[in-house]
Amino acid sequence: MKFNLKKYQKILPVGLLSVFLLGSLLYVVLFYRPTLDMSIKDQPVIKVESRSQAEIEVYKELPYKATFNLTTGESFAMDMRFLGLSYFSENELKRLDAISSKSFWGKFTPFFDTKQKQLISIYPNRMFWLAPLNKTLDSHPELLKQEPTTNYLTVDAEGNLIIADAIPGYQIDKEAFIKAANEITKTGKFNEISLESSALAAESQAETLAQYPNLLQKSEFPLSSEYIPQHNLKTGLQKMQNIYIAAGETLTVSDLLGKLDASSGYLATKDKKGKDVYGLGVEQMIDAIEQLAQAKMSVKSYRGQHFNIGDPAQGLTQLTIENNTANDMVFSLSIEDDKLSVVLASK
């Protein structure tokens, strides 16, 4: 049998290519863990295997919370990452997302991508806005405004019912904030930044609350650690800080919250179908008031967190109570030490 050398010379490159691809495939599947080289402030290069690891390493070394001093006298801190400020460019984040993937193609692509070999260099004054700051502030106007707080009832260390002082709010000038935020990206300075602001006067209810000297009950409830439920609860609190209910009166407390939508200042979460659901967090106030009302008056109808069927914040804010006593009462709500405080008092 005559050996056909030319035939095998044509087949050989194809065979070698097949072996190479198969070997690469097995290596990627069984052994390959994509990494990126990253350096922070010219320190020794480290290898990161995911976006989350890279962000943890960077934010251990570099600041991300800014502190602001207002001309009205207040001060506050803000996590600038929430506004879209990042030490990573969009392209660098895409590269980090590529190595973070656990799928086969997510690992296979970085294996052949030469751009993945480029070093990511992080510096304190090298920052990027991942979204237009102006649009972010338009979507979250609450970031530049602190609503004033009227007087409310609380209990001191000796158990005495006292009236807390009203606290004025403030409004930060939007353009001044944008200018200050952009200055952070140039200088890397995050501390004690001066900002122009105007005061918002607080309504006084001290005289009215003084008519309710009898403490009936006080309860406290821990706040959610998540931003949206906290924001929605605080928004609702501004609308129903002191709820007065006369003897014999029936009141639908949940109506005081207003419509649960963006126009009322509430933020949305996504339900299981991806639909915006506004107001998650306000049901905590409804639940808290219901618990005190059960003990001291009559609850006519209630649908809250404890009876939740389905998606949060949908239909969870209905509460009607009747003061079936001979005394006028007030529910006084406040936030103290990261807890929702509800005081029930009577004349």
N, C-alpha and C positions, 0 to 999 in steps of 0.2 A: 504493500500500500504506500503510495507516494505522499510524503509529508508536504502539506501546502503552507509554506512559511508566510506567504503574503496574506493569506486568509487570517492567520493568527495575529499577524502584525496589525491588522485592522481591528480585530476583536480586543486585543490587549488593552489599549487605552480606555475602552468602554468598561472593561472588567475592572481595571484599576480605579476608575472613577466610581464605579458601583461599590467597590470595597471601601473606598474613602468615605463615601456618603453614608454607607451602612455603619462604618466605624464611628463616624461623627455623630450619627443618630444615637447609637448605643451610649456613646460618651455623654452626650447631652442629657439623655434620659436617666442614666444611672449615676453619673458623677458630677456633671457640670453645675456649678452654682455661680451665676453671673454676679459680678461685683463691679463697683466703680471706685476709682481712686479719688479721695477728697482730702483737701488740706484746709485747715481753719487758721487764719492769721499766720500763715507761713510755718505752721507747726508741722511735725513729721506727718507724712501721708498715711491715711488710714483707708482701709477697704470697707465699703459699706455694701450690704446685700439688699437693701430696700429703702424706699422713700422714708418710711417711719424711722428707721435707724439713723438715716442721715439727718433728719430733722431733730431727733433727740440729741445727737452729738452736737449739732450747731447751737441749739437753744440751751444746752448746758453751759456753753462758752460765751454766748452773746446775748445781749438784752433784747427783750421784745415787749415789755410793759413800759409804757410812758406815763410819767406823772405830770399833771398840769396844775398850775396855780392860777385861779381866776381873779379878775379884778374886783369881783363882788366878795372876795374873801374865802371862797370855798376851794378845796383841792380834791382831785380824784385821780385814779389810775385807770388806764385802758390798755387792754391787750391789743396791740396794733396788728397782730395777725388776723384778727377778726375783720379789720378793714381792708385786708388784702396785701399787707406789707410782708415781704419775704426776702430772705437772704439768697434765695434761689431764683434764677430766671425761669421763664416758662419752658424754655428748651431744656434746661437742666432738670426740671421737674418731670418732663416727659421721659428723659433718659432714666431717671430714678423709678418712674412708674413702670418702665419697660423691664427693669431687672426685678421689680417687686412681684411680677406676675408668676403664678405657680403653674400655669398651663404649659403644655409642651411648646406651643408656638411662642409663648411669652419667654421661654428660656432659649429657644432655637434662634430667634431673631437677634438677640444681643451677642450670641456666639459668633455670628458672621459680620456684625456691624462694627466697622472700624472706629466710628465716632464714639462708641462706648468706651474707648480706651483713653479719651481725652480727660485730663485732670479737671475736677471741679474745685476752684479756688474761692474760698469764702473770706470776706473782709468786713470789718465793722461798718465802714461807710460805703459799702457796695450793696445796695438794696433795690428792690423792684416792687412796683405796684402790679399785682396780678389782676386787678380790676380797676376801672376808673374810680378814683376816690369820690368824685362828685356824685356819681350814680349810687355808690354805696351809702353815702350819707342821705341821699334822697330816699333810699329804701328803708333807712333806719333813722328817722328824725329824732327818735328818743335818745340817741347817743349824745346829742348836743343840747338836751333839755332835761332839767330836773324839775319835776312838778312840785309846787309847794305842798306842804303837809299841814293840815289844820290840827287843832287841838284834839287830843284823844285821851281816853281813860287808861290808866295803867295802875299797877300795884307796886308799892315800894317794898324794901327788904323787911319791914315790920308788918307787912300785910295791910297797909293803909291804902285806900283808894285815892289816887291823886290825878290831877289834870296836867298832862304834858304840854309843854309850850308848842305853839305853832312854829313851823320852820319854813322860811321863805325858800323859793326855788330859784333857778337861774336859767338863762338862755344864752348859749354860746354863739358868737357870730360865726357863721359857716365859712365865709371866706378867710377869716382869721385862723380858723382851725386848719383849713387846707394848707395855708401858708406855713403854719407851724409843723404840720405833718410832713410836708415836703422838705422842710429844713432838717428834720430828723434823718431823712435819707441822705442828705449831703454831709452832715456832721457826725452822725452816729450817736448824738447826744439825746438821751431819753428822759433825763431827770429835770424836774422843776422848770417846766416850760410855761412861760406866761401867756395867758389867753384873755382876750377881751370878752366880757360877758355882761349881761344886764339882769337885774334882780326881778323876780316874780313874787309879788306880795301874796301872803297866805291869809286865807279867810280865818277869822277868829270865831270859835264856837265855845270858848271858855265859859261864857255866861250861861249858855244853855246847858252845858254838861254839868255845871255846878248844881243844877236842879236834880241830879241823879246821884245822891250821896251813898246809896246803899249797895254794897257789893254783893251780888248774888253768886257769881262764879267767874273764874278765869281759867282759860285753857290755852295751851301752847302746842303748836304743830311744826315740825321741822320743814324748812323750805326745800324744794327740789334743787339739786345741784346743777341742773341744766338751764341754759340761758333762756330759752323760749318760755318754758313754764314759769320761770321766775319773773320774766318781763310781763307776761300776761297777768299774773297774780298782782303785781305792783300796779299795772294799769287799771285792773278792776278795783283795787283798793282805793285808788283816787276817786272812784265814783261812789263808793259805799263805805267810807271810813267810819262814819257814825250813822247807825240806822235806828231811827226813833220809831217806836211803835206804841201807840196809845192803848190804854185799857179798852178791851173789847174790839180793837182794830184787827182786821185781816190784811196781810201784806204779802204780795209776791216779791220776795226779796231778790230773786234772780233778775227781775225786770230792771233793777237798778244798774245792772252791768252794762246795759245798752246792747246794741246789736253786736254780735261777735263777728266782726269783720275788720278789715284794714282801716276803714274810715273812723272806727272807734279807737284805733291805736293798738289793736291786737295783732300778734304775729301768727303765722300759719305753720303747721307741720303737715307732713304728707300722711294720708291714710294708706291702707293696704292696696288701694287701687291707684295711688299716686295723686289723689285729689287733695287740694288745699283744705285743711281743717283749721279754723281759727279759734283761739281761746284756750288751748290746752294749758291747764294750770289754775284757771279760775274756779274749777270744780272743788279745789281744796278749800276755798273760802266758803262755798256752799255747804260742803260737808261739815266744816267747823261750826258754822252757825246752826246747822241742823242738830248737831250733837248737844249744844247748849239749849236749843229750843225744846228738844225732847224732854229735858229734865225740868224746865221751868214754865212751859206753855204748851200749846197744841200745834202739832205739825199736821197741816191739812193735806199737803201733797209734797212729794220729794222724789227726785230722781237725780242721784249723784254718783260719785265714784264707787261707792260700796254696792251699787246696783248696776254697774257698768256691763252692758252686753253690746259688743261690737267695738267700733273705733272710739278712742278717747276724744273728748270734747264735743262729740255729736250727741246733743240731747242730754248732756250731763249737768245742766245748770238750772234745773227747775226746782224751786222751793217756795212753797206758800205756807205761812205760819199765822196762827191766830193768838193774840194775847188775850187768853181767857181768864186773866186775873183782874183785880181791881186797881192795879198800879201801872202807870206808864213805865216803859222800859226802854233801854238803849243797848244795842250791840256796838261796842267800840273796838275797831280793828286797828292793828298796827304791826309793824315788823320790828322785832327787838332781838338782837343777838342771833341773826339768821334764823329766826323762828317767827311764824305767824301767831300773833297774840290776839285772843278774842276775850273781851271783858263784857260781861252782862251785868247791868246795874239798873236800879229802879229808883223812882222818886220816894 
